[in-house]
Amino acid sequence: KDDIAAEALLFRGKLLTEVNDLSGSLAELRRLTDPEGDFKDFVEYVEPGLLALGTVYERLTNVAAARDIYTQLLQSLDESIKAEADARLKKLKK
């Protein structure tokens, strides 16, 4: 099932970030969050994946890419995702 694959990509992306494999994490999370990809309809995995991708971009010091992702997530219907994105944006502006 595609939802299981989406969940697996999110898990792998987060795990790879934790072990500092940022290029591996980037690949997994980009695949999950690709707006034209197989998983675009699984918002419950894509949006947390975007938050995780923002974290990877921050660790790679690509602040502009992180800011773009967090700004996009301000449109989320999930209040907790929206609040987290807003908090991260404010932190980046400091």
Secondary structure as UniProt FT lines:
FT   HELIX           2..18
FT   TURN            19..20
FT   HELIX           22..33
FT   TURN            35..36
FT   TURN            38..41
FT   HELIX           43..59
FT   TURN            60..61
FT   HELIX           63..73
FT   TURN            74..75
FT   HELIX           79..93
//
